[in-house]
């Protein structure tokens, strides 16, 4: 398999695992020399795909698992290739892919509006405040920091800075979880990239973006499984309360204060 470039995706729950198998089949046809790393809760379902390296990953996000992409990205960079192209599992590929990402940038996506503008346009007020506050707490100006579109993006190894990127992504995700706001990965990646010293590029993935169709299984899942999602949200809220209590108990206040 190609050690310069691989692909990665996240596949939790049956609908996403089903779509990930279709994605794996597509990649076996259009990019047979490239491996697909899949972070999943059911590794055995991918044993018949020679182009797939599936590894077990536990879902960690309270509200949505979308920020768990960070684990797949880091795993792929540490074990498989110099650069990883992350593609959402609910994606099909309908034509040949380029041999490489045509950019020297360490993180590449297809759209990079400013973080503050993206948040104000798409997030509710409480989430906007959380994003702006998180960015500023890391010394990042949200009005000049680029947002990372998240359904397809590429990350390169950068002498260990890729680990900083994922670590900050992890911290921001946990911060939002603690605050009880559901914020998607593009906002977290934007802050993390800025802390790592990266400027996201919106050129270099055009050939990849033109070859894919993002089918949007997320919306289908919401319509078909609404009762289950309501129950799951209640479970997540209970876990959130427990998580908050654990974090608060872990804080050690010096006796001199």
C-alpha positions, 0 to 999 in steps of 0.5 A: 500500500502507498505510504505517502497517502492513505484515507480514513473514515469513522464508522460507528453504528450499523448505518455508518458501517454499511456506508463505510463498506461501500466507500471501501469498495469504491476506493478498492476500485479507484485507488487500489494502492491506497489503504483505508483506515476505519475507526469503528465499533465493529472491526470484524465487519471489515475483515473481507476488505484487503484495502481496509485497516479497521481498528476498534475505537470507542465512541467518546463524544457526548452529543455526537461522535463527529469529533472522534474523527481525531482518533482516526486521523492520528492513527492513520498518520502514526501507522500508515502514511505521511498524509491522510485524506479523511472522508465521511463514511456517507460518501461515494466515489464516482471517478478516479482520484488524484494520486496526491493532494496538490498542496504543501499546506499541512491541513487542506480542505475545500472551504475556509470561511472565517471561523467567527463568520461561520459560527455566526451563520450556522450556530445558535447563540450559545454555541457561537459564544462557546466557539468564540470563547474557546478560540480566545482562551487559546490565544486565537482571533476567531475573526481572522482564523480560517474554518475547516470544512469537515466532510473531506479534509487532508492532514500531513505529518509535520514533525510532531505538530500533527500530534499537537493539532489532535491534542488541542482538537481533543481539549476543545472537544472536551471543553465543549462537552463539559459546557454542554454544547454540541459543536461539530469538528470543523470548529474544533479543527479550526482552533486546533490548526491555529494553535499548531501554527497551521493555516488551512488551505482551500486549494489542493483537494479539488480533484478529490472533491469533484470525484465524491458525492456526500450522500448525507446518511446523517439526515436519513438516520435522524428521520428513521431513528428519532425515538432511539435518538431521543433516548440516546440524548437522555443517556448522553445528558446523564453521562455529561452530568457524571463527567462534569462531577468527575472533572470537578472532583479531580480539581486539586485546590492548593491548601494555601488558597 
